[in-house]
Structures are given as C-alpha cells and as structure tokens.
Amino acid sequence: MSSDDGYALVFVDWVDSCENVDNSDQSVYELPEPQRIFQVGFLVHEEEGHIVVCGAMKPMLESFDYAIAIPRVAINTIRTLVFEDPKAAEDL
C-alpha cells in the first residue's frame, strides 16, 4: 500500500557501520561492531545500488526530512507496510 502521495511505507532491516564516541586509545575489547538497524519511513527513491528512506515529508513544500540512503548490500530485508483503512474498520 502506498501513501496518498505515492510513496510506499517500508520497514528496512539493515546493517550499518559504527564507531565509538570516544574514538582514540581504544583497547581490543572496546572496538566497535556493525549495528543492526530497523528503519521505517517513506521509500522515496530507488537505484540499483541503494534506496532512500525518509522519516517525514512536507507535501505542501514538496520536501523531505530525515532522509537516509541505504546501500542495498547492507539491507537484510525490506517490507512494505500495509495498513487497514480506518474507515473500513469503523464499519465492523
């Protein structure tokens, strides 16, 4: 299901790089590891090598907020979110 403006709402399970906030004089036991990320938002752009998901959009301004480009090689799964029509649920 797409939003009223034509963008699918998606859940993306992906892996991101990571670094420690204090990034100097680290012991081997303090080294960071990649992080698993759950991203939810509007799928606003797709290319062969990446997708772009936005957490918010301003239809009147035709702009997006909180955009992130996610490399396809880092993606475990993408799921389109499907919601029931609230009006149809009220009729039950």
C-alpha positions as CSV (number, residue, x, y, z in Angstrom):
1,M,0.0,0.0,0.0
2,S,1.3,3.5,-0.8
3,S,0.8,6.8,0.9
4,D,-1.6,9.3,-0.6
5,D,1.3,10.9,-2.3
6,G,2.5,7.7,-3.9
7,Y,5.4,6.7,-1.6
8,A,5.4,3.2,-0.1
9,L,5.7,3.0,3.6
10,V,8.5,0.5,4.4
11,F,10.3,-1.3,7.2
12,V,14.0,-1.9,6.4
13,D,16.2,-4.2,8.4
14,W,19.9,-3.3,7.6
15,V,23.4,-3.3,8.9
16,D,25.3,0.0,9.4
17,S,28.9,0.8,10.3
18,C,29.7,2.0,13.8
19,E,32.4,3.9,15.7
20,N,32.8,4.7,19.3
21,V,32.1,8.2,20.5
22,D,35.5,8.3,22.2
23,N,37.4,7.1,19.2
24,S,41.0,7.1,20.4
25,D,43.2,4.9,22.5
26,Q,40.8,2.0,22.4
27,S,41.7,-1.4,23.6
28,V,40.9,-4.5,21.6
29,Y,37.9,-5.1,23.9
30,E,36.4,-1.7,23.1
31,L,36.4,-2.0,19.3
32,P,33.0,-1.4,17.8
33,E,31.0,-3.8,15.7
34,P,28.5,-3.1,12.9
35,Q,25.0,-2.4,14.2
36,R,21.6,-3.8,13.1
37,I,19.2,-1.0,12.3
38,F,15.4,-1.0,11.9
39,Q,14.4,1.9,9.6
40,V,10.8,2.8,9.0
41,G,9.6,5.5,6.6
42,F,8.7,6.6,3.1
43,L,10.6,4.9,0.2
44,V,11.2,8.0,-1.9
45,H,14.0,6.8,-4.2
46,E,15.4,3.6,-5.6
47,E,18.6,3.0,-7.5
48,E,20.4,-0.3,-8.4
49,G,22.9,0.2,-5.6
50,H,20.8,2.0,-2.9
51,I,17.4,3.1,-1.7
52,V,16.4,6.4,0.1
53,V,14.0,6.3,3.0
54,C,12.6,9.5,4.7
55,G,11.1,9.7,8.1
56,A,8.9,12.7,7.2
57,M,7.7,14.6,4.2
58,K,6.1,18.0,3.7
59,P,3.7,17.6,0.7
60,M,2.9,21.3,0.5
61,L,6.6,22.2,0.3
62,E,7.5,19.1,-1.8
63,S,10.3,18.3,0.5
64,F,11.6,15.5,2.8
65,D,13.1,15.3,6.3
66,Y,15.3,12.7,7.9
67,A,16.4,11.2,4.6
68,I,18.9,8.3,4.6
69,A,20.5,6.5,1.7
70,I,20.9,2.8,2.5
71,P,23.3,0.7,0.3
72,R,21.5,-2.4,-1.0
73,V,24.4,-4.6,0.1
74,A,23.7,-3.6,3.7
75,I,20.0,-4.5,3.5
76,N,18.8,-7.7,5.1
77,T,15.1,-7.2,4.2
78,I,12.6,-4.6,3.0
79,R,8.9,-5.0,3.9
80,T,6.1,-2.8,2.6
81,L,3.8,-1.8,5.5
82,V,0.2,-2.3,4.8
83,F,-2.5,-0.7,7.0
84,E,-6.2,-1.3,7.2
85,D,-8.4,1.5,6.1
86,P,-9.5,3.1,9.4
87,K,-13.0,3.9,7.9
88,A,-13.5,0.3,6.9
89,A,-12.6,-0.8,10.5
90,E,-15.2,1.5,11.9
91,D,-17.9,-0.2,9.9
92,L,-17.3,-3.6,11.5
